[in-house]
């Protein structure tokens, strides 16, 4: 009997499958990286920054936690007229978003006409200041003016009746904690 007859035959799946698995992982990783780069360019990055190579290890992490701003610590050199604010009434207290709009305008903020939260949104107890990317400082200033409420990145979809906040970069999602109440002194 020959040497080959005694050995079990190895099918093409033993060496080939590990090579195929490795190749599949590499192809998937390249596809994810390309998808990230394409979506980043579609998202509106400027042409100067698209020439810079992207290192995935240095990419930003999006934080979805809310933070409470201490009004005593927040100092700002940001002019109140440098950004726009939108207030959405999520408290179900009629007229409260309009009242807050008037109060903030009296303090020098540029506030768009008040709107309501989306129909899918439940009544909110705690007010939250949501912000678009790059508007963290503006959100902190607004949160401090409201007495130190929480801030968070803008959720998707935007929880307003229109699904957007127009030209605003900050959304005050008004809860029952501040609805119909005067702003803190300061």
PyMOL commands that set and color helices and strands:
alter all, ss='L'
color gray80, all
select helices_A, chain A and resi 3-6+13-42+47-50+56-58+80-82+96-106+136-145
alter helices_A, ss='H'
color red, helices_A
select strands_A, chain A and resi 67-68+84-89+110-111+115-116+128-131+150-153+170-174
alter strands_A, ss='S'
color yellow, strands_A
deselect
rebuild
show_as cartoon
